[in-house]
């Protein structure tokens, strides 16, 4: 490793006459003095090659002495000069960035009365009137250095940034210090002893003391165990973490051709389920971390999203959004065919540096009530010091439907129809059977392929950045466009702009960072319905003139036309602005005061139309349109005080944090009807009749928190969190709640006695645990206040009748100030095991979360005048589970690397206790000891040989099949439902493989889930006017005559004729919906540097990225993992080519 040099400025105490008789003697003495002085310096010098050979300095009217000190600090060179040399100097104005040393000195000293000469690591300054003779500097003259010296050093990280708080420890002793705000340290050490330098996210550095001055550049770790993970208000490593934190890196996200980052998290985080409501890239996506903690089925369980330290929240404002169990994002009013908007649609995946998911009490308790469902920390790319850079990436791809179930041919379909009509005794005519009597019986159309086409996508990203160690900047812009699968003009467009600026003072005590983001989105979508409902010989959609072909679809009282939604789009346009500001100042060594603030603003306008042109005018036609407008303003400020110091053999850090957050949301929905022309639907002002509903929500949150963390000898770690939360959602006396957690870890493999016991190939054995409580205030705003209005119910668009021309008001909600915080107590135990120098890591976690004092709406009798009121119920819900994760670097060579990873999770939900359940609304929905996701069903027993209808077990033997709704307990008299089925997944996970050979790399990931899904063809009655995917077994094994012992019922035109109503309440409803999916495959190549230099480019990379390449599943529907209605777009297969250029 490079040696070091002792750098100090020497001022020569001598006078040099310009002329006179003693000139020769004076010159001789000068040379002798210089020789002696340089000899002394050389004794203390070793090679200072480790210091920078370029200078960055900006300033006006700087004294020469200040410039000299700055050069010495940045380079390690020593200046030698006499006091007389600087007697008549001028101030210096300069602006230099990464300027070579000699060039910098020429610029700085251009108009000075002295000149300079560089010799070895010494810069001589002499008056211009004096001739400088050649002086030979002594070499290899280090001798007589004391054994104990004071070592002055500086520690640097990536991009030459000084590292604050790095640990410098003298090997074999208890002595160690922390670096200051400039990354500098001072420690007493002996020549030949070793200093161990460590910092979170960097490799351990070992330096043998050879002199009193050292510059230490740390390298980022390659070992996953020592890489940085982001905590609530700081950073640590996986080795030293006490909480459960999973990290997804930016490069893993950018390998995936997805619209938003939430889609890129599928399968990558143990314990996290990503629920996509549609294959449309802009549709809402909900996250569920370790199960549902509430008995209220309409409460969203999304985690808290924190973007660069600023929480991102959306208040559900309208009746349409408040009833959803997921967040519709910025779309809080109107009607959208995507059921809302992805909450992170505004964030470009290309701008993300990392995503950290916090799960247990130790990791989330510091967020108090906001972290009850987990926390997702998203860190975007920031400004970094370095020369100016420019990069551009372009991705272009296609989107395909993954699965096309094989449908019946026209002859097969018609034969089934004739048999069904005969079984039901129905005479075929143009109304009862237009497919047989009116439509072309030789025509065939696979309506799946007719309506589902090929989509496309385009991603363009550009970025610039650079700066000095004092001030750096970054700017990125992106455009994302996706045409969805449906064969129409549905499309999603998003434009992003992200800026970041970092600045620090000359002494690094003051630091400031500022970020700003803007996103504009335009989403146009269609909801086409279940495509297998359409007979294969159905007439064409359009006439020769291009109009809808209504006539062949006309029935007696209504139209059979299936395609009206092709002219009923929804359009949604959003603009979102976000900004963050962070300021910090180091008061004294180890004590930093800081403040951060953030602001988020969103505005959405949407429109969904049902024009007259989409309906057959022969029948009652009700054209109309919904218009929505919603805005939200969030403001957040957090002052902090942090102190860190060495205490004994450990590092103690304390943080005090205050938080104030406020959010205001408004939403307005207007329903317009009676338009005289479809062209007038662009504005609701043209509607003959308008109905308006408006919603307003305001939320305020105040908290004070403390974090204490102590790391003893890098083996014992304890982390304490305490927080007091205040929420505006509770009444006086109930507004504040106290929450806390404690986490601890023990790296037992570092114990001497453990090392003697463990085999040498075990490199890590770590145990950790945490317990703590978080709260929840997940109820509506102002629920504790008495609310009045002119509507018959809250958020109802209708108004009460006026009285004598005056609006009538009445109470919408009663005064209720008794409900209070819901609480979740979390506990976890974890263990980590490393093999072969941590090349193989196994991580295990077992957790138990118990939620109590449940917040929910309790219905009240109508005689009270109110439909419901908020209350706390004494129910306790437990979510218990295990998580396992393995990473292995199987091969690590210079040109070839191979690594694999695997994770699997299992969660179980159960109602532990519920005192008074018999007197609550849940007495017919929940049962103590059972999951909250369970259903009670009939047992299906097959086909009745006499009738050819479905049959079910008569559990109580009364001769009658009695079954209530599957969503309720079997509480009816003589109920026959006794089969319990849990709809929650049994287990889920993923596995990944990464291979690199020289400049080629391949990355792939498979995710899997074991679950039950509703049979997609359960309601498809074989024999009705619906084409279906019919296995050949049904054609050969269905009931035809009394006495037939078969598996499938007789063909019929109506499900009631074969007792199909009870199918929905039986165990036949669910089929195996498990799957194994090739979630991502990325093949990349990086061009050799020699090629890039020839065309003036730093780096060139190309890649082929795919998403959802294939799915293996016994499920017969379009998509086994789509948790939504029949009107959703299937999740597509995406193949994209990408080009990246860095200049």
TORFI-357535 format. One line per 3 residues: number of its first residue (from 1); for each residue x, y, z of C-alpha. Coordinates in steps of 0.5 Angstrom, whole numbers, always signed. Example, Ala and Ser with C-alpha at 12.3 -4.5 7.8 and 13.67 -1.06 7.14 Angstrom:
% residues 2
1> +25 -9 +16  +27 -2 +14
% end
This chain:
% residues 1143
1> +0 +0 +0  +2 +7 -1  +7 +10 +4
4> +5 +17 +8  +8 +24 +9  +9 +29 +14
7> +6 +35 +12  +8 +42 +15  +9 +49 +12
10> +16 +51 +14  +18 +59 +14  +25 +60 +14
13> +28 +65 +19  +33 +69 +15  +34 +75 +11
16> +37 +75 +4  +40 +82 +2  +40 +83 -6
19> +47 +85 -7  +53 +87 -2  +60 +84 -1
22> +57 +79 +4  +53 +76 -2  +57 +70 -3
25> +57 +68 +4  +50 +69 +5  +48 +65 -1
28> +53 +59 +2  +49 +60 +8  +42 +60 +5
31> +44 +53 +1  +47 +50 +8  +40 +52 +11
34> +36 +50 +6  +40 +43 +6  +39 +42 +13
37> +32 +44 +13  +30 +39 +7  +34 +34 +10
40> +30 +34 +17  +23 +35 +12  +26 +29 +8
43> +27 +25 +15  +20 +26 +17  +17 +24 +9
46> +15 +18 +6  +12 +18 -1  +6 +22 -1
49> +3 +19 -7  -3 +17 -4  -5 +25 -4
52> -9 +28 -10  -5 +31 -15  -10 +36 -17
55> -13 +42 -13  -20 +45 -13  -21 +52 -10
58> -26 +58 -11  -26 +64 -8  -25 +72 -8
61> -19 +76 -5  -16 +70 -2  -10 +71 +2
64> -4 +68 +0  -3 +64 +6  -10 +61 +6
67> -8 +59 -1  -2 +55 +1  -6 +52 +7
70> -11 +49 +2  -6 +46 -3  -2 +43 +3
73> -9 +40 +6  -11 +37 -1  -4 +35 -4
76> +0 +33 +2  +6 +38 -1  +10 +42 +4
79> +11 +50 +2  +18 +53 +4  +19 +60 +4
82> +22 +66 +8  +17 +71 +12  +20 +76 +7
85> +18 +73 +1  +10 +74 +3  +12 +81 +5
88> +9 +85 -1  +4 +79 -4  -3 +81 -7
91> -9 +77 -5  -12 +72 -10  -18 +71 -14
94> -19 +64 -17  -24 +59 -19  -21 +52 -20
97> -24 +45 -20  -20 +39 -21  -14 +43 -24
100> -7 +40 -24  -2 +42 -19  +3 +46 -23
103> -3 +49 -27  -6 +51 -21  +0 +54 -18
106> +2 +58 -24  -5 +61 -24  -5 +63 -17
109> +2 +66 -16  +2 +69 -23  +2 +76 -21
112> +6 +75 -14  +13 +78 -13  +16 +71 -12
115> +16 +64 -16  +16 +57 -14  +19 +51 -16
118> +17 +44 -14  +22 +39 -12  +19 +32 -10
121> +14 +33 -5  +16 +40 -3  +14 +47 -6
124> +20 +52 -5  +18 +60 -6  +23 +65 -7
127> +24 +72 -9  +24 +73 -16  +30 +77 -16
130> +34 +71 -13  +37 +66 -17  +35 +59 -15
133> +41 +53 -16  +39 +46 -16  +39 +43 -9
136> +39 +35 -9  +34 +33 -4  +36 +27 +1
139> +33 +20 +0  +32 +14 +4  +34 +18 +10
142> +28 +16 +15  +32 +15 +22  +31 +16 +29
145> +24 +17 +29  +21 +16 +36  +17 +10 +37
148> +11 +13 +39  +8 +19 +35  +2 +23 +34
151> -2 +20 +28  -6 +26 +24  -10 +23 +18
154> -16 +24 +14  -21 +18 +12  -25 +19 +5
157> -30 +15 +2  -33 +15 -5  -32 +21 -10
160> -27 +23 -5  -32 +25 +0  -29 +26 +7
163> -33 +21 +12  -35 +23 +18  -36 +18 +24
166> -31 +13 +22  -28 +9 +27  -20 +9 +27
169> -18 +3 +32  -11 +1 +34  -10 -6 +33
172> -9 -10 +40  -11 -4 +44  -18 -1 +47
175> -16 +5 +44  -20 +8 +38  -23 +15 +36
178> -28 +17 +31  -27 +22 +25  -29 +29 +25
181> -33 +33 +20  -27 +33 +15  -26 +26 +16
184> -20 +28 +20  -17 +24 +26  -11 +24 +31
187> -9 +18 +35  -3 +16 +39  +1 +10 +35
190> +8 +7 +35  +12 +6 +29  +10 -1 +26
193> +3 -1 +29  -3 -2 +26  -9 +2 +25
196> -16 -1 +23  -21 +4 +20  -28 +2 +19
199> -34 +5 +17  -41 +3 +15  -42 +0 +8
202> -34 +0 +7  -29 -5 +7  -25 -5 +13
205> -18 -2 +12  -11 -4 +15  -6 +1 +16
208> +1 +0 +18  +4 +6 +22  +10 +9 +18
211> +9 +16 +20  +5 +22 +23  +1 +23 +17
214> -4 +19 +13  -9 +19 +8  -14 +13 +8
217> -19 +12 +2  -24 +7 +4  -27 +2 -1
220> -34 +0 -2  -36 -7 +1  -37 -13 -4
223> -40 -17 +2  -47 -17 +2  -47 -17 +10
226> -43 -11 +10  -47 -7 +5  -51 -1 +8
229> -58 -1 +10  -62 +5 +11  -66 +5 +17
232> -71 +10 +20  -66 +16 +21  -60 +13 +19
235> -55 +8 +16  -52 +1 +19  -50 -5 +16
238> -54 -12 +15  -48 -15 +20  -50 -9 +25
241> -57 -9 +24  -62 -10 +30  -68 -10 +26
244> -71 -13 +20  -69 -9 +14  -70 -12 +7
247> -66 -8 +1  -67 -8 -6  -62 -4 -10
250> -63 +1 -16  -59 -4 -21  -64 -9 -20
253> -70 -5 -21  -67 -2 -27  -67 -9 -30
256> -74 -9 -30  -78 -6 -36  -84 -4 -31
259> -88 +3 -30  -87 +4 -23  -82 +1 -17
262> -88 -3 -14  -88 -8 -19  -81 -9 -19
265> -81 -11 -12  -85 -17 -13  -82 -23 -10
268> -75 -20 -8  -77 -18 +0  -79 -24 +5
271> -86 -23 +8  -88 -18 +3  -94 -19 -2
274> -95 -14 -8  -102 -14 -10  -103 -12 -17
277> -110 -10 -19  -109 -10 -26  -104 -11 -32
280> -105 -4 -33  -98 +0 -31  -102 +6 -28
283> -107 +2 -24  -106 +2 -17  -102 -3 -13
286> -102 -5 -6  -97 -8 -1  -98 -12 +5
289> -93 -14 +10  -94 -20 +14  -101 -20 +14
292> -107 -16 +16  -107 -13 +23  -115 -10 +23
295> -122 -13 +23  -124 -8 +18  -124 -11 +11
298> -125 -4 +8  -118 -1 +11  -112 +0 +7
301> -106 -4 +9  -101 +0 +5  -95 +1 +9
304> -92 +8 +10  -88 +11 +4  -82 +15 +5
307> -79 +19 -1  -72 +22 +1  -74 +23 +8
310> -81 +26 +6  -88 +21 +8  -92 +20 +2
313> -99 +20 +4  -106 +20 +0  -112 +21 +4
316> -119 +18 +2  -124 +23 +1  -130 +21 -3
319> -135 +15 -2  -132 +11 -8  -125 +11 -5
322> -126 +11 +2  -129 +4 +1  -123 +1 -2
325> -118 -4 +1  -112 +0 -3  -110 +7 -4
328> -113 +10 -11  -107 +15 -10  -108 +21 -13
331> -115 +20 -16  -119 +21 -10  -126 +23 -14
334> -129 +21 -21  -129 +15 -24  -123 +11 -27
337> -123 +5 -31  -116 +3 -27  -120 +4 -20
340> -115 +9 -19  -108 +11 -20  -101 +7 -17
343> -99 +12 -11  -92 +12 -14  -93 +13 -21
346> -90 +20 -21  -83 +17 -19  -79 +14 -25
349> -76 +7 -23  -69 +10 -27  -68 +15 -21
352> -68 +10 -15  -62 +9 -12  -65 +4 -7
355> -71 +1 -3  -71 -1 +4  -77 -5 +7
358> -78 -4 +15  -82 -10 +18  -81 -11 +25
361> -82 -7 +31  -74 -4 +32  -75 -2 +25
364> -82 +1 +25  -83 +4 +32  -80 +10 +31
367> -85 +12 +26  -90 +11 +31  -97 +10 +28
370> -95 +11 +21  -91 +5 +21  -96 +0 +24
373> -97 -3 +17  -89 -3 +16  -85 +2 +12
376> -82 +3 +5  -76 +8 +5  -75 +10 -2
379> -68 +14 -4  -67 +17 -10  -60 +18 -14
382> -57 +24 -11  -52 +29 -13  -44 +27 -13
385> -38 +30 -13  -34 +29 -19  -32 +32 -26
388> -39 +33 -30  -42 +27 -33  -48 +26 -38
391> -52 +20 -39  -57 +18 -43  -61 +11 -43
394> -67 +9 -48  -71 +3 -48  -76 +0 -53
397> -80 -6 -52  -87 -10 -53  -92 -12 -49
400> -96 -19 -50  -101 -23 -47  -98 -29 -43
403> -104 -34 -44  -110 -35 -48  -114 -41 -46
406> -117 -45 -52  -124 -43 -53  -129 -48 -56
409> -130 -48 -64  -136 -46 -67  -139 -53 -68
412> -137 -55 -61  -140 -49 -58  -147 -50 -63
415> -147 -57 -61  -147 -55 -54  -152 -50 -55
418> -157 -54 -58  -156 -60 -53  -158 -55 -47
421> -164 -52 -50  -167 -59 -51  -165 -61 -44
424> -169 -54 -42  -175 -55 -47  -174 -49 -50
427> -175 -47 -57  -170 -44 -61  -172 -37 -64
430> -168 -31 -66  -169 -28 -59  -168 -34 -55
433> -162 -37 -59  -160 -31 -64  -153 -35 -65
436> -157 -41 -67  -162 -38 -71  -160 -31 -73
439> -152 -31 -73  -148 -34 -78  -146 -41 -76
442> -140 -42 -80  -137 -36 -77  -131 -36 -72
445> -128 -31 -68  -123 -32 -62  -125 -25 -58
448> -119 -26 -54  -114 -25 -59  -119 -20 -63
451> -119 -15 -57  -112 -17 -54  -107 -14 -58
454> -99 -12 -57  -98 -6 -53  -91 -3 -53
457> -87 +2 -49  -82 +7 -49  -77 +10 -44
460> -72 +15 -45  -68 +18 -39  -62 +23 -39
463> -58 +26 -33  -53 +31 -32  -49 +31 -26
466> -42 +33 -22  -39 +38 -18  -34 +39 -13
469> -33 +36 -6  -36 +43 -3  -42 +43 -8
472> -45 +38 -13  -51 +38 -17  -55 +33 -21
475> -61 +33 -26  -65 +28 -29  -71 +28 -34
478> -75 +22 -36  -81 +20 -41  -85 +14 -40
481> -90 +11 -45  -94 +5 -45  -99 +3 -50
484> -103 -3 -46  -105 -9 -49  -112 -8 -51
487> -113 -6 -59  -115 +1 -58  -112 +7 -56
490> -111 +6 -49  -104 +9 -47  -100 +12 -40
493> -95 +17 -41  -91 +20 -35  -86 +26 -36
496> -81 +26 -30  -76 +32 -28  -71 +31 -22
499> -66 +36 -19  -61 +35 -13  -56 +40 -10
502> -51 +38 -5  -47 +44 -1  -42 +44 +5
505> -38 +49 +8  -30 +49 +7  -30 +46 +14
508> -35 +41 +13  -39 +43 +19  -45 +46 +15
511> -48 +42 +10  -54 +43 +6  -58 +39 +1
514> -64 +40 -4  -68 +36 -8  -74 +38 -13
517> -79 +33 -17  -84 +34 -22  -88 +29 -25
520> -94 +30 -30  -98 +24 -32  -103 +22 -37
523> -107 +16 -37  -113 +13 -42  -116 +7 -40
526> -121 +2 -42  -125 -4 -38  -127 -9 -43
529> -130 -14 -39  -130 -22 -39  -128 -23 -47
532> -130 -31 -46  -137 -28 -45  -138 -27 -53
535> -140 -33 -57  -135 -35 -63  -140 -33 -68
538> -142 -27 -66  -143 -21 -71  -137 -16 -73
541> -137 -10 -68  -137 -5 -73  -141 -4 -80
544> -138 -2 -86  -139 +5 -85  -135 +4 -78
547> -141 +5 -73  -142 +0 -68  -146 -6 -71
550> -152 -6 -66  -158 -9 -71  -156 -16 -70
553> -155 -16 -63  -162 -13 -61  -167 -17 -57
556> -174 -17 -54  -173 -12 -49  -165 -10 -49
559> -159 -11 -53  -154 -16 -53  -148 -12 -56
562> -142 -13 -52  -137 -8 -54  -140 -1 -52
565> -134 +0 -47  -130 +1 -53  -133 +8 -54
568> -133 +9 -46  -126 +11 -44  -123 +14 -38
571> -118 +20 -38  -114 +22 -32  -109 +27 -32
574> -104 +29 -26  -99 +33 -24  -95 +32 -18
577> -89 +37 -15  -85 +35 -9  -79 +38 -5
580> -74 +36 +0  -69 +41 +4  -64 +38 +9
583> -59 +43 +13  -54 +41 +18  -49 +44 +23
586> -44 +41 +27  -44 +45 +33  -38 +41 +37
589> -35 +34 +35  -40 +29 +35  -46 +34 +36
592> -50 +35 +30  -56 +40 +29  -60 +39 +23
595> -67 +40 +20  -71 +37 +14  -77 +39 +11
598> -81 +37 +5  -87 +39 +1  -92 +34 -4
601> -97 +37 -8  -102 +33 -13  -107 +35 -17
604> -112 +30 -21  -117 +31 -26  -121 +26 -29
607> -127 +24 -34  -130 +18 -36  -136 +18 -41
610> -141 +14 -43  -143 +17 -50  -150 +16 -54
613> -146 +13 -59  -144 +7 -55  -151 +5 -54
616> -156 +2 -58  -161 +8 -59  -167 +3 -60
619> -167 +2 -52  -167 +6 -47  -160 +10 -47
622> -157 +14 -41  -151 +17 -44  -147 +21 -38
625> -140 +23 -36  -137 +23 -29  -132 +29 -28
628> -127 +29 -22  -122 +34 -19  -118 +32 -13
631> -112 +36 -10  -107 +34 -4  -102 +39 +0
634> -97 +35 +5  -92 +39 +9  -87 +36 +13
637> -82 +39 +18  -77 +35 +22  -72 +38 +27
640> -66 +33 +30  -61 +33 +35  -55 +28 +34
643> -49 +26 +38  -44 +21 +38  -38 +19 +42
646> -34 +13 +44  -36 +10 +50  -31 +5 +53
649> -30 +0 +47  -36 +2 +44  -40 +7 +40
652> -46 +11 +43  -50 +15 +39  -57 +19 +41
655> -62 +22 +37  -68 +27 +39  -73 +28 +33
658> -79 +32 +33  -84 +31 +27  -90 +36 +25
661> -94 +33 +19  -100 +36 +16  -104 +34 +10
664> -110 +37 +6  -114 +34 +1  -120 +36 -3
667> -124 +32 -8  -130 +34 -12  -134 +29 -17
670> -139 +31 -22  -144 +27 -25  -147 +30 -32
673> -153 +27 -36  -158 +29 -41  -152 +32 -46
676> -155 +34 -53  -149 +31 -57  -143 +27 -55
679> -138 +32 -57  -141 +37 -51  -138 +32 -46
682> -132 +35 -46  -135 +40 -40  -140 +38 -35
685> -142 +45 -36  -146 +42 -42  -150 +37 -38
688> -157 +38 -38  -157 +35 -31  -151 +35 -26
691> -150 +32 -19  -144 +35 -15  -141 +31 -9
694> -135 +34 -5  -130 +32 +0  -125 +35 +5
697> -120 +32 +9  -115 +35 +14  -110 +31 +18
700> -105 +33 +23  -99 +29 +26  -94 +31 +31
703> -89 +27 +35  -83 +27 +39  -78 +21 +39
706> -71 +19 +41  -66 +14 +39  -61 +11 +43
709> -56 +6 +40  -50 +3 +43  -45 -2 +39
712> -40 -5 +44  -34 -8 +41  -37 -9 +34
715> -40 -15 +38  -46 -13 +42  -51 -8 +39
718> -57 -5 +43  -62 +0 +40  -68 +3 +44
721> -73 +7 +40  -79 +12 +44  -84 +16 +41
724> -90 +20 +43  -95 +21 +37  -101 +26 +37
727> -106 +25 +32  -112 +30 +30  -116 +24 +28
730> -118 +23 +36  -122 +28 +41  -119 +31 +47
733> -115 +27 +52  -114 +21 +47  -110 +25 +42
736> -103 +22 +44  -100 +15 +45  -94 +13 +47
739> -90 +7 +43  -83 +4 +44  -79 -1 +42
742> -72 -5 +44  -68 -9 +39  -61 -12 +41
745> -56 -17 +37  -50 -21 +39  -45 -23 +34
748> -43 -29 +37  -38 -32 +32  -33 -26 +34
751> -33 -29 +41  -26 -32 +42  -29 -38 +46
754> -34 -39 +40  -29 -39 +35  -26 -45 +38
757> -32 -48 +38  -35 -47 +31  -32 -50 +25
760> -27 -46 +21  -32 -46 +15  -37 -42 +19
763> -35 -35 +19  -41 -31 +22  -46 -33 +27
766> -51 -28 +29  -57 -27 +34  -62 -21 +34
769> -69 -20 +37  -74 -14 +38  -80 -12 +42
772> -84 -6 +41  -91 -3 +40  -93 +1 +34
775> -100 +5 +34  -105 +6 +29  -110 +12 +27
778> -113 +9 +21  -120 +12 +22  -123 +18 +18
781> -122 +25 +19  -126 +29 +24  -130 +23 +26
784> -130 +25 +33  -134 +31 +32  -141 +32 +30
787> -142 +33 +23  -148 +37 +20  -149 +37 +12
790> -155 +38 +7  -154 +31 +5  -158 +25 +8
793> -151 +22 +9  -144 +24 +9  -141 +25 +2
796> -148 +23 -1  -149 +27 -8  -156 +28 -6
799> -159 +34 -2  -165 +34 +3  -171 +38 +1
802> -171 +45 +2  -176 +48 +7  -179 +55 +5
805> -173 +56 +0  -168 +55 +5  -163 +49 +5
808> -164 +44 +10  -159 +41 +15  -158 +35 +19
811> -153 +32 +23  -149 +27 +19  -145 +24 +25
814> -146 +24 +32  -141 +27 +37  -136 +21 +39
817> -130 +23 +43  -129 +16 +46  -125 +12 +41
820> -117 +12 +42  -111 +9 +39  -110 +2 +36
823> -104 -2 +38  -100 -7 +35  -95 -11 +39
826> -89 -14 +35  -84 -19 +37  -79 -22 +33
829> -73 -27 +33  -68 -28 +28  -61 -31 +27
832> -56 -31 +21  -51 -36 +19  -45 -35 +15
835> -40 -40 +11  -34 -39 +7  -32 -32 +9
838> -39 -30 +9  -40 -32 +1  -46 -36 +3
841> -51 -33 +8  -57 -36 +11  -62 -31 +15
844> -68 -34 +19  -74 -30 +22  -80 -32 +26
847> -85 -26 +28  -91 -25 +32  -95 -19 +31
850> -101 -18 +36  -106 -12 +34  -111 -10 +39
853> -116 -5 +41  -119 -5 +34  -121 +1 +31
856> -127 +0 +27  -134 +3 +25  -140 +0 +29
859> -147 +0 +26  -152 +4 +30  -160 +3 +30
862> -163 +7 +25  -168 +10 +30  -161 +14 +32
865> -161 +18 +26  -154 +15 +24  -152 +9 +20
868> -145 +8 +24  -140 +11 +29  -133 +9 +30
871> -131 +5 +36  -125 +1 +39  -127 -7 +40
874> -123 -11 +44  -121 -16 +39  -114 -19 +38
877> -111 -21 +32  -105 -25 +31  -100 -25 +25
880> -95 -30 +26  -90 -33 +21  -83 -35 +19
883> -78 -32 +13  -72 -35 +11  -67 -32 +6
886> -61 -35 +3  -55 -32 -1  -49 -35 -4
889> -43 -33 -8  -42 -39 -11  -36 -37 -16
892> -32 -31 -15  -26 -30 -20  -24 -24 -24
895> -27 -25 -30  -33 -30 -28  -38 -29 -22
898> -44 -34 -21  -49 -32 -15  -56 -35 -13
901> -61 -33 -8  -67 -35 -5  -73 -33 +0
904> -79 -36 +2  -84 -33 +7  -90 -36 +11
907> -96 -32 +15  -101 -34 +19  -107 -30 +21
910> -112 -31 +27  -117 -28 +31  -114 -29 +38
913> -120 -27 +42  -126 -22 +42  -130 -21 +48
916> -137 -19 +47  -136 -21 +40  -144 -24 +40
919> -146 -17 +41  -142 -14 +35  -143 -14 +28
922> -138 -19 +27  -141 -24 +31  -143 -27 +24
925> -137 -26 +21  -131 -28 +25  -130 -34 +30
928> -124 -34 +35  -119 -38 +33  -120 -38 +26
931> -117 -33 +21  -120 -27 +19  -119 -29 +11
934> -123 -36 +12  -130 -37 +9  -135 -43 +11
937> -137 -47 +5  -141 -53 +3  -138 -59 +1
940> -139 -61 -6  -141 -68 -7  -141 -68 -15
943> -147 -69 -20  -154 -72 -18  -155 -78 -23
946> -162 -77 -23  -163 -70 -25  -156 -68 -27
949> -155 -62 -23  -150 -60 -18  -151 -64 -11
952> -148 -62 -4  -147 -65 +3  -153 -65 +7
955> -149 -64 +14  -155 -64 +19  -159 -69 +15
958> -165 -65 +15  -166 -67 +7  -165 -59 +5
961> -159 -56 +3  -159 -49 +7  -153 -44 +6
964> -152 -37 +8  -147 -32 +4  -140 -35 +4
967> -138 -28 +7  -142 -30 +14  -141 -35 +19
970> -146 -41 +19  -151 -38 +23  -158 -39 +20
973> -162 -45 +23  -160 -52 +20  -154 -49 +16
976> -150 -54 +12  -144 -50 +11  -138 -53 +15
979> -132 -53 +11  -127 -48 +12  -122 -45 +7
982> -117 -40 +8  -116 -35 +2  -109 -33 +4
985> -103 -35 +1  -100 -41 +4  -93 -39 +2
988> -89 -35 -3  -82 -33 -5  -77 -33 -10
991> -70 -35 -13  -65 -31 -17  -59 -33 -21
994> -54 -28 -23  -48 -30 -28  -43 -25 -31
997> -37 -27 -35  -32 -21 -37  -37 -16 -40
1000> -43 -20 -41  -48 -21 -35  -55 -25 -34
1003> -60 -24 -28  -66 -28 -28  -71 -28 -22
1006> -77 -33 -21  -83 -32 -16  -88 -37 -14
1009> -94 -37 -9  -98 -43 -7  -105 -40 -6
1012> -113 -42 -8  -116 -38 -13  -124 -38 -15
1015> -125 -42 -21  -125 -37 -27  -131 -42 -30
1018> -135 -43 -24  -140 -38 -26  -140 -40 -34
1021> -146 -45 -35  -144 -50 -40  -150 -49 -45
1024> -151 -41 -44  -149 -36 -50  -142 -36 -47
1027> -136 -39 -50  -131 -42 -45  -125 -46 -45
1030> -128 -53 -44  -123 -59 -43  -125 -65 -47
1033> -127 -69 -41  -133 -65 -40  -135 -66 -47
1036> -134 -74 -46  -136 -74 -38  -142 -70 -37
1039> -150 -72 -35  -154 -74 -41  -159 -79 -38
1042> -162 -81 -32  -157 -85 -28  -151 -83 -31
1045> -145 -83 -26  -141 -77 -29  -137 -71 -26
1048> -140 -65 -30  -147 -63 -30  -152 -63 -36
1051> -152 -57 -41  -157 -52 -39  -158 -45 -41
1054> -159 -43 -34  -155 -44 -28  -161 -45 -23
1057> -164 -51 -27  -158 -55 -24  -157 -52 -17
1060> -151 -48 -19  -153 -42 -14  -150 -46 -9
1063> -143 -47 -12  -141 -40 -10  -142 -43 -3
1066> -139 -49 -4  -131 -52 -4  -132 -53 -11
1069> -131 -45 -12  -124 -45 -10  -118 -49 -15
1072> -111 -49 -14  -108 -42 -16  -101 -43 -15
1075> -96 -41 -20  -88 -41 -22  -87 -35 -26
1078> -81 -32 -29  -81 -25 -27  -75 -22 -30
1081> -69 -24 -34  -64 -19 -36  -58 -20 -41
1084> -53 -15 -41  -47 -13 -45  -42 -7 -43
1087> -37 -5 -49  -30 -5 -47  -27 +1 -45
1090> -22 +1 -51  -28 +2 -56  -31 +7 -52
1093> -25 +12 -52  -25 +11 -59  -31 +15 -60
1096> -31 +19 -54  -36 +16 -49  -34 +13 -42
1099> -39 +7 -42  -44 +4 -47  -48 -2 -45
1102> -54 -5 -48  -59 -10 -45  -65 -14 -46
1105> -70 -14 -41  -76 -18 -40  -82 -18 -35
1108> -87 -24 -34  -83 -28 -39  -88 -34 -37
1111> -92 -37 -32  -93 -44 -30  -100 -46 -27
1114> -105 -51 -26  -110 -45 -26  -114 -44 -32
1117> -116 -37 -32  -112 -31 -36  -108 -29 -30
1120> -107 -33 -23  -104 -27 -19  -109 -22 -21
1123> -113 -20 -15  -119 -16 -18  -125 -16 -23
1126> -126 -19 -29  -126 -12 -33  -118 -12 -31
1129> -113 -12 -36  -108 -18 -36  -101 -18 -33
1132> -97 -17 -40  -91 -21 -42  -86 -15 -43
1135> -79 -15 -47  -75 -9 -48  -68 -7 -51
1138> -64 -2 -48  -58 +3 -49  -54 +6 -44
1141> -49 +12 -46  -45 +15 -41  -40 +21 -43
% end
